[in-house]
Amino acid sequence: MANHASAEKRIRQTEKRNLHNRYYAKTTRNAIRDLRNSESKASAEANAPKVYAMIDKLAKIGVIHKNKAANLKSGLAIFINKLS
């Protein structure tokens, strides 16, 4: 357990940040899933910029690593290009 006031504050901050990060990560994962379940190339291309922006924001605020963001975006681009 925390023995100092600063440690207790740090625990409170961490819980709040975890909740915030979990929300954004889950929302982005859902958007990626929806994009991958797209049937038509047109709808996938229309949604891609929004999903890319969400991924970039996660990388910028440190929820995911920048290389993971690049890999996700690359995989989505490959998926979209394979659609007919």
Backbone as XML, in Angstrom:
<?xml version="1.0"?>
<chain id="A" units="angstrom">
  <residue number="1" name="MET">
    <atom name="N" x="0.831" y="-1.186" z="0.000"/>
    <atom name="CA" x="0.000" y="0.000" z="0.000"/>
    <atom name="C" x="0.875" y="1.249" z="0.000"/>
  </residue>
  <residue number="2" name="ALA">
    <atom name="N" x="0.253" y="2.343" z="-0.391"/>
    <atom name="CA" x="0.980" y="3.605" z="-0.463"/>
    <atom name="C" x="1.214" y="4.158" z="0.939"/>
  </residue>
  <residue number="3" name="ASN">
    <atom name="N" x="2.439" y="4.597" z="1.161"/>
    <atom name="CA" x="2.810" y="5.150" z="2.463"/>
    <atom name="C" x="2.940" y="6.657" z="2.455"/>
  </residue>
  <residue number="4" name="HIS">
    <atom name="N" x="2.840" y="7.266" z="1.285"/>
    <atom name="CA" x="3.002" y="8.713" z="1.182"/>
    <atom name="C" x="1.812" y="9.303" z="0.435"/>
  </residue>
  <residue number="5" name="ALA">
    <atom name="N" x="1.550" y="10.556" z="0.713"/>
    <atom name="CA" x="0.443" y="11.235" z="0.041"/>
    <atom name="C" x="0.686" y="11.297" z="-1.457"/>
  </residue>
  <residue number="6" name="SER">
    <atom name="N" x="1.950" y="11.507" z="-1.850"/>
    <atom name="CA" x="2.256" y="11.588" z="-3.281"/>
    <atom name="C" x="2.014" y="10.244" z="-3.968"/>
  </residue>
  <residue number="7" name="ALA">
    <atom name="N" x="2.279" y="9.135" z="-3.264"/>
    <atom name="CA" x="2.032" y="7.819" z="-3.840"/>
    <atom name="C" x="0.532" y="7.568" z="-3.984"/>
  </residue>
  <residue number="8" name="GLU">
    <atom name="N" x="-0.252" y="8.019" z="-3.007"/>
    <atom name="CA" x="-1.708" y="7.874" z="-3.108"/>
    <atom name="C" x="-2.255" y="8.693" z="-4.267"/>
  </residue>
  <residue number="9" name="LYS">
    <atom name="N" x="-1.702" y="9.898" z="-4.446"/>
    <atom name="CA" x="-2.128" y="10.732" z="-5.553"/>
    <atom name="C" x="-1.766" y="10.076" z="-6.878"/>
  </residue>
  <residue number="10" name="ARG">
    <atom name="N" x="-0.569" y="9.501" z="-6.933"/>
    <atom name="CA" x="-0.137" y="8.835" z="-8.159"/>
    <atom name="C" x="-1.068" y="7.668" z="-8.502"/>
  </residue>
  <residue number="11" name="ILE">
    <atom name="N" x="-1.533" y="6.946" z="-7.500"/>
    <atom name="CA" x="-2.473" y="5.843" z="-7.723"/>
    <atom name="C" x="-3.780" y="6.373" z="-8.301"/>
  </residue>
  <residue number="12" name="ARG">
    <atom name="N" x="-4.270" y="7.484" z="-7.745"/>
    <atom name="CA" x="-5.501" y="8.082" z="-8.257"/>
    <atom name="C" x="-5.325" y="8.526" z="-9.705"/>
  </residue>
  <residue number="13" name="GLN">
    <atom name="N" x="-4.186" y="9.146" z="-10.002"/>
    <atom name="CA" x="-3.934" y="9.611" z="-11.364"/>
    <atom name="C" x="-3.865" y="8.435" z="-12.341"/>
  </residue>
  <residue number="14" name="THR">
    <atom name="N" x="-3.206" y="7.370" z="-11.910"/>
    <atom name="CA" x="-3.045" y="6.209" z="-12.775"/>
    <atom name="C" x="-4.390" y="5.566" z="-13.084"/>
  </residue>
  <residue number="15" name="GLU">
    <atom name="N" x="-5.252" y="5.435" z="-12.081"/>
    <atom name="CA" x="-6.574" y="4.856" z="-12.314"/>
    <atom name="C" x="-7.371" y="5.696" z="-13.304"/>
  </residue>
  <residue number="16" name="LYS">
    <atom name="N" x="-7.313" y="7.004" z="-13.143"/>
    <atom name="CA" x="-8.038" y="7.897" z="-14.035"/>
    <atom name="C" x="-7.489" y="7.801" z="-15.462"/>
  </residue>
  <residue number="17" name="ARG">
    <atom name="N" x="-6.163" y="7.769" z="-15.599"/>
    <atom name="CA" x="-5.536" y="7.688" z="-16.904"/>
    <atom name="C" x="-5.831" y="6.343" z="-17.573"/>
  </residue>
  <residue number="18" name="ASN">
    <atom name="N" x="-5.814" y="5.260" z="-16.782"/>
    <atom name="CA" x="-6.113" y="3.944" z="-17.346"/>
    <atom name="C" x="-7.522" y="3.895" z="-17.913"/>
  </residue>
  <residue number="19" name="LEU">
    <atom name="N" x="-8.471" y="4.469" z="-17.206"/>
    <atom name="CA" x="-9.845" y="4.502" z="-17.679"/>
    <atom name="C" x="-9.946" y="5.292" z="-18.985"/>
  </residue>
  <residue number="20" name="HIS">
    <atom name="N" x="-9.280" y="6.435" z="-19.023"/>
    <atom name="CA" x="-9.271" y="7.286" z="-20.213"/>
    <atom name="C" x="-8.639" y="6.552" z="-21.389"/>
  </residue>
  <residue number="21" name="ASN">
    <atom name="N" x="-7.487" y="5.937" z="-21.174"/>
    <atom name="CA" x="-6.787" y="5.234" z="-22.246"/>
    <atom name="C" x="-7.581" y="4.027" z="-22.722"/>
  </residue>
  <residue number="22" name="ARG">
    <atom name="N" x="-8.213" y="3.310" z="-21.801"/>
    <atom name="CA" x="-8.992" y="2.132" z="-22.163"/>
    <atom name="C" x="-10.156" y="2.522" z="-23.073"/>
  </residue>
  <residue number="23" name="TYR">
    <atom name="N" x="-10.803" y="3.647" z="-22.784"/>
    <atom name="CA" x="-11.912" y="4.117" z="-23.608"/>
    <atom name="C" x="-11.446" y="4.382" z="-25.041"/>
  </residue>
  <residue number="24" name="TYR">
    <atom name="N" x="-10.380" y="5.137" z="-25.200"/>
    <atom name="CA" x="-9.902" y="5.486" z="-26.537"/>
    <atom name="C" x="-9.377" y="4.262" z="-27.283"/>
  </residue>
  <residue number="25" name="ALA">
    <atom name="N" x="-8.686" y="3.367" z="-26.579"/>
    <atom name="CA" x="-8.166" y="2.168" z="-27.229"/>
    <atom name="C" x="-9.305" y="1.271" z="-27.692"/>
  </residue>
  <residue number="26" name="LYS">
    <atom name="N" x="-10.324" y="1.095" z="-26.876"/>
    <atom name="CA" x="-11.454" y="0.241" z="-27.231"/>
    <atom name="C" x="-12.231" y="0.841" z="-28.401"/>
  </residue>
  <residue number="27" name="THR">
    <atom name="N" x="-12.434" y="2.145" z="-28.385"/>
    <atom name="CA" x="-13.147" y="2.814" z="-29.463"/>
    <atom name="C" x="-12.405" y="2.636" z="-30.783"/>
  </residue>
  <residue number="28" name="THR">
    <atom name="N" x="-11.090" y="2.753" z="-30.727"/>
    <atom name="CA" x="-10.289" y="2.593" z="-31.940"/>
    <atom name="C" x="-10.318" y="1.153" z="-32.419"/>
  </residue>
  <residue number="29" name="ARG">
    <atom name="N" x="-10.226" y="0.196" z="-31.501"/>
    <atom name="CA" x="-10.296" y="-1.215" z="-31.893"/>
    <atom name="C" x="-11.624" y="-1.529" z="-32.570"/>
  </residue>
  <residue number="30" name="ASN">
    <atom name="N" x="-12.715" y="-0.958" z="-32.058"/>
    <atom name="CA" x="-14.028" y="-1.168" z="-32.673"/>
    <atom name="C" x="-14.069" y="-0.573" z="-34.074"/>
  </residue>
  <residue number="31" name="ALA">
    <atom name="N" x="-13.467" y="0.605" z="-34.251"/>
    <atom name="CA" x="-13.451" y="1.239" z="-35.571"/>
    <atom name="C" x="-12.633" y="0.409" z="-36.554"/>
  </residue>
  <residue number="32" name="ILE">
    <atom name="N" x="-11.509" y="-0.145" z="-36.083"/>
    <atom name="CA" x="-10.681" y="-1.000" z="-36.944"/>
    <atom name="C" x="-11.456" y="-2.250" z="-37.329"/>
  </residue>
  <residue number="33" name="ARG">
    <atom name="N" x="-12.149" y="-2.846" z="-36.361"/>
    <atom name="CA" x="-12.945" y="-4.043" z="-36.643"/>
    <atom name="C" x="-14.027" y="-3.746" z="-37.681"/>
  </residue>
  <residue number="34" name="ASP">
    <atom name="N" x="-14.708" y="-2.615" z="-37.525"/>
    <atom name="CA" x="-15.753" y="-2.258" z="-38.481"/>
    <atom name="C" x="-15.176" y="-2.045" z="-39.876"/>
  </residue>
  <residue number="35" name="LEU">
    <atom name="N" x="-13.987" y="-1.432" z="-39.943"/>
    <atom name="CA" x="-13.354" y="-1.204" z="-41.234"/>
    <atom name="C" x="-12.978" y="-2.531" z="-41.889"/>
  </residue>
  <residue number="36" name="ARG">
    <atom name="N" x="-12.454" y="-3.460" z="-41.099"/>
    <atom name="CA" x="-12.061" y="-4.773" z="-41.634"/>
    <atom name="C" x="-13.281" y="-5.601" z="-42.047"/>
  </residue>
  <residue number="37" name="ASN">
    <atom name="N" x="-14.443" y="-5.316" z="-41.495"/>
    <atom name="CA" x="-15.662" y="-6.039" z="-41.863"/>
    <atom name="C" x="-16.395" y="-5.389" z="-43.033"/>
  </residue>
  <residue number="38" name="SER">
    <atom name="N" x="-15.814" y="-4.347" z="-43.601"/>
    <atom name="CA" x="-16.436" y="-3.677" z="-44.740"/>
    <atom name="C" x="-16.469" y="-4.608" z="-45.934"/>
  </residue>
  <residue number="39" name="GLU">
    <atom name="N" x="-17.563" y="-4.563" z="-46.650"/>
    <atom name="CA" x="-17.718" y="-5.400" z="-47.835"/>
    <atom name="C" x="-17.255" y="-4.676" z="-49.092"/>
  </residue>
  <residue number="40" name="SER">
    <atom name="N" x="-17.517" y="-3.383" z="-49.166"/>
    <atom name="CA" x="-17.178" y="-2.643" z="-50.376"/>
    <atom name="C" x="-15.936" y="-1.788" z="-50.164"/>
  </residue>
  <residue number="41" name="LYS">
    <atom name="N" x="-15.220" y="-1.616" z="-51.244"/>
    <atom name="CA" x="-13.994" y="-0.815" z="-51.191"/>
    <atom name="C" x="-14.321" y="0.660" z="-50.957"/>
  </residue>
  <residue number="42" name="ALA">
    <atom name="N" x="-15.419" y="1.121" z="-51.513"/>
    <atom name="CA" x="-15.786" y="2.531" z="-51.378"/>
    <atom name="C" x="-16.051" y="2.902" z="-49.922"/>
  </residue>
  <residue number="43" name="SER">
    <atom name="N" x="-16.789" y="2.062" z="-49.214"/>
    <atom name="CA" x="-17.078" y="2.375" z="-47.818"/>
    <atom name="C" x="-15.820" y="2.276" z="-46.967"/>
  </residue>
  <residue number="44" name="ALA">
    <atom name="N" x="-14.950" y="1.321" z="-47.290"/>
    <atom name="CA" x="-13.696" y="1.190" z="-46.541"/>
    <atom name="C" x="-12.811" y="2.407" z="-46.759"/>
  </residue>
  <residue number="45" name="GLU">
    <atom name="N" x="-12.729" y="2.878" z="-48.008"/>
    <atom name="CA" x="-11.914" y="4.066" z="-48.299"/>
    <atom name="C" x="-12.503" y="5.311" z="-47.657"/>
  </residue>
  <residue number="46" name="ALA">
    <atom name="N" x="-13.814" y="5.356" z="-47.523"/>
    <atom name="CA" x="-14.446" y="6.526" z="-46.900"/>
    <atom name="C" x="-14.162" y="6.576" z="-45.404"/>
  </residue>
  <residue number="47" name="ASN">
    <atom name="N" x="-14.109" y="5.410" z="-44.751"/>
    <atom name="CA" x="-13.885" y="5.361" z="-43.309"/>
    <atom name="C" x="-12.415" y="5.361" z="-42.930"/>
  </residue>
  <residue number="48" name="ALA">
    <atom name="N" x="-11.525" y="5.060" z="-43.860"/>
    <atom name="CA" x="-10.103" y="4.926" z="-43.558"/>
    <atom name="C" x="-9.487" y="6.181" z="-42.931"/>
  </residue>
  <residue number="49" name="PRO">
    <atom name="N" x="-9.720" y="7.385" z="-43.449"/>
    <atom name="CA" x="-9.079" y="8.562" z="-42.837"/>
    <atom name="C" x="-9.459" y="8.769" z="-41.375"/>
  </residue>
  <residue number="50" name="LYS">
    <atom name="N" x="-10.715" y="8.482" z="-41.022"/>
    <atom name="CA" x="-11.135" y="8.623" z="-39.628"/>
    <atom name="C" x="-10.411" y="7.617" z="-38.737"/>
  </residue>
  <residue number="51" name="VAL">
    <atom name="N" x="-10.294" y="6.387" z="-39.225"/>
    <atom name="CA" x="-9.622" y="5.348" z="-38.437"/>
    <atom name="C" x="-8.133" y="5.660" z="-38.315"/>
  </residue>
  <residue number="52" name="TYR">
    <atom name="N" x="-7.522" y="6.122" z="-39.419"/>
    <atom name="CA" x="-6.105" y="6.493" z="-39.369"/>
    <atom name="C" x="-5.873" y="7.608" z="-38.358"/>
  </residue>
  <residue number="53" name="ALA">
    <atom name="N" x="-6.772" y="8.568" z="-38.312"/>
    <atom name="CA" x="-6.637" y="9.675" z="-37.359"/>
    <atom name="C" x="-6.734" y="9.172" z="-35.924"/>
  </residue>
  <residue number="54" name="MET">
    <atom name="N" x="-7.641" y="8.226" z="-35.689"/>
    <atom name="CA" x="-7.776" y="7.666" z="-34.339"/>
    <atom name="C" x="-6.496" y="6.935" z="-33.933"/>
  </residue>
  <residue number="55" name="ILE">
    <atom name="N" x="-5.928" y="6.165" z="-34.856"/>
    <atom name="CA" x="-4.698" y="5.434" z="-34.571"/>
    <atom name="C" x="-3.554" y="6.408" z="-34.297"/>
  </residue>
  <residue number="56" name="ASP">
    <atom name="N" x="-3.463" y="7.459" z="-35.116"/>
    <atom name="CA" x="-2.406" y="8.461" z="-34.916"/>
    <atom name="C" x="-2.537" y="9.143" z="-33.562"/>
  </residue>
  <residue number="57" name="LYS">
    <atom name="N" x="-3.768" y="9.414" z="-33.146"/>
    <atom name="CA" x="-3.973" y="10.062" z="-31.853"/>
    <atom name="C" x="-3.536" y="9.145" z="-30.714"/>
  </residue>
  <residue number="58" name="LEU">
    <atom name="N" x="-3.831" y="7.846" z="-30.814"/>
    <atom name="CA" x="-3.393" y="6.907" z="-29.776"/>
    <atom name="C" x="-1.883" y="6.879" z="-29.678"/>
  </residue>
  <residue number="59" name="ALA">
    <atom name="N" x="-1.211" y="6.923" z="-30.818"/>
    <atom name="CA" x="0.249" y="6.919" z="-30.803"/>
    <atom name="C" x="0.786" y="8.229" z="-30.236"/>
  </residue>
  <residue number="60" name="LYS">
    <atom name="N" x="0.131" y="9.321" z="-30.568"/>
    <atom name="CA" x="0.605" y="10.628" z="-30.111"/>
    <atom name="C" x="0.507" y="10.765" z="-28.597"/>
  </residue>
  <residue number="61" name="ILE">
    <atom name="N" x="-0.575" y="10.267" z="-28.003"/>
    <atom name="CA" x="-0.739" y="10.418" z="-26.556"/>
    <atom name="C" x="-0.119" y="9.266" z="-25.783"/>
  </residue>
  <residue number="62" name="GLY">
    <atom name="N" x="0.473" y="8.295" z="-26.509"/>
    <atom name="CA" x="1.242" y="7.263" z="-25.842"/>
    <atom name="C" x="0.470" y="6.033" z="-25.423"/>
  </residue>
  <residue number="63" name="VAL">
    <atom name="N" x="-0.739" y="5.851" z="-25.924"/>
    <atom name="CA" x="-1.507" y="4.660" z="-25.585"/>
    <atom name="C" x="-0.926" y="3.446" z="-26.302"/>
  </residue>
  <residue number="64" name="ILE">
    <atom name="N" x="-0.546" y="3.640" z="-27.566"/>
    <atom name="CA" x="0.141" y="2.584" z="-28.310"/>
    <atom name="C" x="1.452" y="3.151" z="-28.837"/>
  </residue>
  <residue number="65" name="HIS">
    <atom name="N" x="2.370" y="2.266" z="-29.189"/>
    <atom name="CA" x="3.671" y="2.671" z="-29.707"/>
    <atom name="C" x="3.525" y="3.155" z="-31.139"/>
  </residue>
  <residue number="66" name="LYS">
    <atom name="N" x="4.397" y="4.049" z="-31.565"/>
    <atom name="CA" x="4.296" y="4.603" z="-32.918"/>
    <atom name="C" x="4.496" y="3.533" z="-33.986"/>
  </residue>
  <residue number="67" name="ASN">
    <atom name="N" x="5.325" y="2.528" z="-33.704"/>
    <atom name="CA" x="5.516" y="1.460" z="-34.686"/>
    <atom name="C" x="4.276" y="0.580" z="-34.793"/>
  </residue>
  <residue number="68" name="LYS">
    <atom name="N" x="3.589" y="0.358" z="-33.685"/>
    <atom name="CA" x="2.336" y="-0.397" z="-33.729"/>
    <atom name="C" x="1.309" y="0.369" z="-34.552"/>
  </residue>
  <residue number="69" name="ALA">
    <atom name="N" x="1.274" y="1.684" z="-34.383"/>
    <atom name="CA" x="0.347" y="2.496" z="-35.170"/>
    <atom name="C" x="0.660" y="2.380" z="-36.659"/>
  </residue>
  <residue number="70" name="ALA">
    <atom name="N" x="1.932" y="2.428" z="-36.993"/>
    <atom name="CA" x="2.332" y="2.308" z="-38.394"/>
    <atom name="C" x="1.958" y="0.941" z="-38.942"/>
  </residue>
  <residue number="71" name="ASN">
    <atom name="N" x="2.161" y="-0.119" z="-38.149"/>
    <atom name="CA" x="1.813" y="-1.464" z="-38.592"/>
    <atom name="C" x="0.308" y="-1.621" z="-38.789"/>
  </residue>
  <residue number="72" name="LEU">
    <atom name="N" x="-0.481" y="-1.046" z="-37.884"/>
    <atom name="CA" x="-1.932" y="-1.116" z="-38.029"/>
    <atom name="C" x="-2.384" y="-0.405" z="-39.302"/>
  </residue>
  <residue number="73" name="LYS">
    <atom name="N" x="-1.868" y="0.791" z="-39.528"/>
    <atom name="CA" x="-2.260" y="1.567" z="-40.699"/>
    <atom name="C" x="-1.839" y="0.864" z="-41.987"/>
  </residue>
  <residue number="74" name="SER">
    <atom name="N" x="-0.659" y="0.267" z="-41.968"/>
    <atom name="CA" x="-0.175" y="-0.456" z="-43.143"/>
    <atom name="C" x="-1.063" y="-1.658" z="-43.430"/>
  </residue>
  <residue number="75" name="GLY">
    <atom name="N" x="-1.411" y="-2.395" z="-42.386"/>
    <atom name="CA" x="-2.273" y="-3.556" z="-42.573"/>
    <atom name="C" x="-3.641" y="-3.179" z="-43.097"/>
  </residue>
  <residue number="76" name="LEU">
    <atom name="N" x="-4.175" y="-2.067" z="-42.610"/>
    <atom name="CA" x="-5.479" y="-1.618" z="-43.105"/>
    <atom name="C" x="-5.392" y="-1.180" z="-44.564"/>
  </residue>
  <residue number="77" name="ALA">
    <atom name="N" x="-4.300" y="-0.525" z="-44.924"/>
    <atom name="CA" x="-4.131" y="-0.088" z="-46.308"/>
    <atom name="C" x="-4.043" y="-1.296" z="-47.234"/>
  </residue>
  <residue number="78" name="ILE">
    <atom name="N" x="-3.319" y="-2.329" z="-46.811"/>
    <atom name="CA" x="-3.224" y="-3.549" z="-47.604"/>
    <atom name="C" x="-4.604" y="-4.188" z="-47.754"/>
  </residue>
  <residue number="79" name="PHE">
    <atom name="N" x="-5.351" y="-4.231" z="-46.660"/>
    <atom name="CA" x="-6.701" y="-4.807" z="-46.693"/>
    <atom name="C" x="-7.595" y="-4.045" z="-47.675"/>
  </residue>
  <residue number="80" name="ILE">
    <atom name="N" x="-7.541" y="-2.722" z="-47.617"/>
    <atom name="CA" x="-8.398" y="-1.904" z="-48.491"/>
    <atom name="C" x="-8.015" y="-2.111" z="-49.952"/>
  </residue>
  <residue number="81" name="ASN">
    <atom name="N" x="-6.716" y="-2.195" z="-50.229"/>
    <atom name="CA" x="-6.273" y="-2.372" z="-51.628"/>
    <atom name="C" x="-6.668" y="-3.737" z="-52.170"/>
  </residue>
  <residue number="82" name="LYS">
    <atom name="N" x="-6.822" y="-4.735" z="-51.320"/>
    <atom name="CA" x="-7.208" y="-6.074" z="-51.792"/>
    <atom name="C" x="-8.705" y="-6.181" z="-52.082"/>
  </residue>
  <residue number="83" name="LEU">
    <atom name="N" x="-9.489" y="-5.260" z="-51.516"/>
    <atom name="CA" x="-10.931" y="-5.298" z="-51.789"/>
    <atom name="C" x="-11.190" y="-4.997" z="-53.258"/>
  </residue>
  <residue number="84" name="SER">
    <atom name="N" x="-12.219" y="-5.621" z="-53.795"/>
    <atom name="CA" x="-12.538" y="-5.388" z="-55.207"/>
    <atom name="C" x="-13.791" y="-4.564" z="-55.358"/>
  </residue>
</chain>
